[in-house]
Amino acid sequence: MTLLIALKWILEGKEGVVVSSDSRATVGPVSYETRKVYPILLTVDGEDVPLAIAGGAGDASLIKQSYRVCERVLRDMAVREWNRKTPSFDQFEEAVKRIESAFIGRFRELRDQGLDLSFSMVLASVDHNGKASMYLFDERGLAQPVHDNPGFAVIGTGFFTGGNLLLRLLGYEPEESYMLDIGALSTFIIDVVSEIDPAVGPFVGESYYMRAEEERVLLGPLKEEAIKEYKEKAKKRKEIIRRIWRMLDMVGEQKVLEKIEELEGEHRKE
């Protein structure tokens, strides 16, 4: 199974999307590394035009088939209807409806054959105006928009073993995401959950960021140097949280809170 996290990141008034995952797949007693985050691009005159990011959890073959469906629908619409450009917010919504219809038909056929489906998928995009779209597909093929509420998605077995809990506990809110290092947050959650869930592997850098800059849409993977930085940050932050918890028992909540407020005040003055 897996742990995949999709977060909306608001910087300078524009929304972006970060999709991160562990890379461990488990079939019975066998575990292996696999790709779970899939960027969807259209090549135009040698240049890549970003269309979306997909990320799935569940049956590996079904997820791969679903990626191909998304890719086929999005590329076809980009060529025929979007003038070979990244879709607008409304255009992407229409594409999701077509993908949803394809999934519903395909999944119904599989269930009629007596197959139990294990499937969930996130499909996200950002338009030229910096408006993010994020949809969560379930095992029926139905899509639910999550870009406005709650502004994130967590799927895979890691959802149940702490992924969603940690995201809530650490206080992620889309409206305040400009204050957060989303890369460090994703790395921290995946690494912590991997320590207790054998089906989830540690974060090894599978993360993509889609954003709009100067009316251009950019989509790219996390760079090697950033992976090392986030891994080190995650390690340090785990230790800091442990020490703060011990300090709460030693000196009490009020003193720790006063020190935190003091640091926050110094930061606001800078």
C-alpha positions as CSV (number, residue, x, y, z in Angstrom):
1,M,0.0,0.0,0.0
2,T,1.2,3.5,0.5
3,L,1.0,7.0,1.9
4,L,0.4,9.9,-0.5
5,I,-0.1,13.5,0.6
6,A,-1.4,16.3,-1.6
7,L,-1.3,19.8,-0.1
8,K,-2.3,23.2,-1.4
9,W,0.5,25.8,-0.9
10,I,-0.3,29.5,-1.1
11,L,2.6,31.8,-1.8
12,E,2.3,35.5,-2.7
13,G,-1.5,35.1,-3.3
14,K,-1.1,32.2,-5.7
15,E,-2.0,28.6,-5.1
16,G,0.3,25.7,-5.9
17,V,0.0,22.0,-5.3
18,V,2.6,19.7,-3.7
19,V,2.1,15.9,-4.1
20,S,4.4,13.6,-2.2
21,S,4.6,9.9,-1.5
22,D,6.6,7.1,-0.1
23,S,7.8,4.6,-2.7
24,R,7.0,1.2,-1.0
25,A,4.5,-1.2,-2.5
26,T,3.5,-4.3,-0.5
27,V,2.0,-7.5,-2.0
28,G,1.6,-10.1,0.7
29,P,5.0,-10.6,2.4
30,V,6.8,-8.9,-0.5
31,S,7.8,-5.2,-0.6
32,Y,9.3,-3.3,-3.5
33,E,9.9,0.2,-4.6
34,T,7.5,1.8,-7.1
35,R,6.6,5.1,-8.6
36,K,3.3,6.5,-7.2
37,V,3.3,10.2,-8.2
38,Y,2.8,10.7,-12.0
39,P,3.2,14.1,-13.7
40,I,1.0,14.5,-16.9
41,L,2.6,16.6,-19.6
42,L,1.9,17.5,-23.2
43,T,5.0,18.1,-25.4
44,V,4.5,21.0,-27.8
45,D,7.4,22.0,-30.1
46,G,9.9,20.3,-27.8
47,E,8.6,22.0,-24.7
48,D,6.6,20.3,-21.9
49,V,3.2,21.8,-21.1
50,P,2.1,20.8,-17.6
51,L,-1.4,19.4,-17.4
52,A,-1.8,17.8,-14.0
53,I,-0.3,15.6,-11.3
54,A,-1.8,12.2,-10.4
55,G,-1.1,10.0,-7.4
56,G,-2.7,6.7,-6.5
57,A,-2.9,4.1,-3.8
58,G,-4.2,0.5,-4.0
59,D,-3.9,-2.1,-6.7
60,A,-0.8,-1.2,-8.8
61,S,-2.2,-2.4,-12.1
62,L,-5.4,-0.5,-11.7
63,I,-3.6,2.6,-10.7
64,K,-1.4,2.4,-13.8
65,Q,-4.4,2.0,-16.0
66,S,-6.1,5.0,-14.3
67,Y,-3.0,7.1,-15.0
68,R,-3.2,6.2,-18.7
69,V,-6.9,7.2,-18.7
70,C,-6.2,10.6,-17.1
71,E,-3.3,11.1,-19.5
72,R,-5.3,10.2,-22.6
73,V,-8.3,12.5,-21.6
74,L,-6.2,15.5,-20.6
75,R,-3.9,15.3,-23.6
76,D,-6.8,14.9,-26.0
77,M,-8.7,17.9,-24.5
78,A,-5.5,20.0,-24.5
79,V,-5.0,19.4,-28.2
80,R,-8.7,19.7,-29.3
81,E,-10.1,22.2,-26.8
82,W,-7.4,24.1,-24.9
83,N,-5.1,25.3,-27.6
84,R,-2.3,23.0,-26.3
85,K,-2.2,24.9,-23.0
86,T,-2.5,24.1,-19.3
87,P,-6.3,23.9,-18.5
88,S,-8.1,26.7,-16.7
89,F,-9.8,25.9,-13.4
90,D,-13.2,25.4,-15.2
91,Q,-11.6,23.4,-18.1
92,F,-9.9,21.0,-15.6
93,E,-13.3,20.5,-13.8
94,E,-14.8,19.4,-17.2
95,A,-11.9,17.0,-17.8
96,V,-12.4,15.5,-14.3
97,K,-16.0,14.8,-15.2
98,R,-14.9,12.9,-18.3
99,I,-12.3,10.9,-16.4
100,E,-14.9,10.2,-13.7
101,S,-17.3,8.7,-16.4
102,A,-14.5,6.5,-17.8
103,F,-13.6,5.3,-14.3
104,I,-17.2,4.5,-13.3
105,G,-17.7,2.4,-16.4
106,R,-14.4,0.5,-16.1
107,F,-14.8,-0.1,-12.3
108,R,-18.4,-1.4,-12.8
109,E,-17.1,-3.9,-15.3
110,L,-14.5,-5.2,-12.9
111,R,-16.9,-5.5,-10.0
112,D,-19.3,-7.4,-12.3
113,Q,-16.5,-9.9,-12.8
114,G,-16.4,-10.4,-9.1
115,L,-13.2,-8.4,-8.4
116,D,-12.8,-6.4,-5.2
117,L,-11.3,-3.0,-6.0
118,S,-8.6,-1.3,-3.9
119,F,-8.2,2.1,-5.4
120,S,-8.0,5.8,-4.5
121,M,-6.4,8.6,-6.5
122,V,-5.6,12.3,-6.3
123,L,-5.6,14.4,-9.5
124,A,-4.5,18.0,-9.2
125,S,-3.6,20.9,-11.4
126,V,-2.9,24.7,-11.3
127,D,-4.0,27.1,-13.9
128,H,-2.2,30.2,-15.3
129,N,-3.9,32.5,-12.8
130,G,-2.6,30.5,-9.8
131,K,-5.8,28.7,-9.0
132,A,-5.4,25.1,-7.8
133,S,-7.7,22.2,-8.4
134,M,-7.5,19.0,-6.4
135,Y,-9.9,16.0,-6.8
136,L,-10.1,12.8,-4.8
137,F,-11.3,9.6,-6.7
138,D,-12.7,6.7,-4.7
139,E,-13.1,3.0,-5.5
140,R,-16.3,3.6,-7.3
141,G,-14.6,6.1,-9.7
142,L,-16.4,9.1,-8.2
143,A,-14.5,12.4,-7.9
144,Q,-14.8,14.7,-4.9
145,P,-13.3,18.2,-5.1
146,V,-11.0,18.9,-2.1
147,H,-9.1,22.0,-3.2
148,D,-11.3,24.4,-1.1
149,N,-12.4,22.1,1.7
150,P,-10.2,20.7,3.3
151,G,-7.5,21.9,0.9
152,F,-5.5,18.6,1.1
153,A,-5.8,14.9,0.5
154,V,-4.2,11.9,2.3
155,I,-4.6,8.4,0.8
156,G,-3.3,4.9,1.4
157,T,-2.9,2.8,4.5
158,G,-0.8,5.6,6.0
159,F,-4.0,7.6,6.3
160,F,-5.2,5.3,9.0
161,T,-1.8,4.9,10.8
162,G,-1.2,8.5,11.4
163,G,-0.9,10.6,8.2
164,N,-4.2,12.5,8.6
165,L,-3.7,12.7,12.4
166,L,-0.3,14.3,12.1
167,L,-1.5,16.7,9.4
168,R,-4.2,17.9,11.8
169,L,-2.0,17.9,14.9
170,L,0.7,20.0,13.2
171,G,-2.0,22.6,12.3
172,Y,-1.9,22.6,8.5
173,E,-4.4,25.0,7.1
174,P,-4.4,26.0,3.4
175,E,-5.0,29.7,4.2
176,E,-1.9,29.8,6.4
177,S,0.3,27.5,4.2
178,Y,2.5,30.4,3.2
179,M,4.0,30.3,6.7
180,L,4.9,26.6,6.3
181,D,7.7,24.7,4.6
182,I,5.3,22.2,2.8
183,G,8.3,20.0,1.6
184,A,9.5,19.6,5.2
185,L,6.0,18.9,6.4
186,S,5.3,16.2,3.8
187,T,8.7,14.6,4.5
188,F,8.2,14.6,8.3
189,I,4.7,13.0,8.0
190,I,5.8,10.2,5.6
191,D,9.0,9.4,7.7
192,V,7.1,9.3,11.0
193,V,4.3,7.1,9.6
194,S,6.9,4.7,8.1
195,E,8.3,4.1,11.5
196,I,5.1,2.4,12.7
197,D,3.5,1.2,9.4
198,P,5.5,-1.5,7.6
199,A,3.5,-1.0,4.4
200,V,4.8,2.6,4.2
201,G,8.4,3.3,3.3
202,P,10.5,6.4,4.3
203,F,10.4,9.4,2.1
204,V,13.0,9.1,-0.7
205,G,12.2,12.1,-2.7
206,E,9.1,11.3,-4.7
207,S,7.4,14.7,-4.7
208,Y,6.2,17.1,-7.4
209,Y,5.3,20.8,-7.2
210,M,3.0,22.5,-9.7
211,R,2.7,26.3,-9.6
212,A,2.1,29.4,-11.7
213,E,4.9,32.0,-12.0
214,E,4.4,35.1,-14.2
215,E,1.5,33.5,-16.1
216,R,3.6,30.4,-16.8
217,V,2.7,27.1,-15.2
218,L,5.6,25.1,-13.9
219,L,5.8,21.4,-12.8
220,G,8.8,19.6,-11.6
221,P,10.2,17.0,-9.2
222,L,12.0,17.7,-5.9
223,K,15.7,18.2,-6.5
224,E,18.4,16.0,-4.9
225,E,19.8,18.7,-2.7
226,A,16.3,19.5,-1.4
227,I,15.6,15.9,-0.5
228,K,18.7,15.8,1.7
229,E,17.7,19.1,3.3
230,Y,14.2,17.9,4.1
231,K,15.3,14.6,5.5
232,E,17.7,16.4,7.9
233,K,14.9,18.9,8.8
234,A,12.5,16.0,9.5
235,K,15.1,14.3,11.8
236,K,15.7,17.5,13.7
237,R,12.0,18.3,14.1
238,K,11.2,14.9,15.5
239,E,13.9,15.5,18.2
240,I,12.6,19.1,18.9
241,I,9.0,17.8,19.3
242,R,10.2,15.1,21.8
243,R,12.2,17.6,23.8
244,I,9.3,20.1,23.9
245,W,7.0,17.4,25.2
246,R,9.5,16.5,27.9
247,M,9.9,20.2,28.8
248,L,6.2,20.5,29.2
249,D,6.3,17.9,32.0
250,M,9.4,19.5,33.5
251,V,8.4,23.2,33.7
252,G,4.7,23.2,32.7
253,E,2.7,24.4,29.7
254,Q,2.6,28.1,30.7
255,K,6.4,28.6,30.7
256,V,6.8,26.7,27.4
257,L,4.0,28.8,25.8
258,E,5.6,32.0,27.0
259,K,8.9,31.1,25.4
260,I,7.1,30.2,22.1
261,E,5.2,33.5,22.2
262,E,8.5,35.3,22.8
263,L,10.1,33.7,19.8
264,E,7.0,34.5,17.7
265,G,7.2,38.1,18.7
266,E,10.9,38.3,17.7
267,H,10.1,36.8,14.4
268,R,7.3,39.4,13.7
269,K,9.7,42.2,14.4
270,E,12.2,41.0,11.8
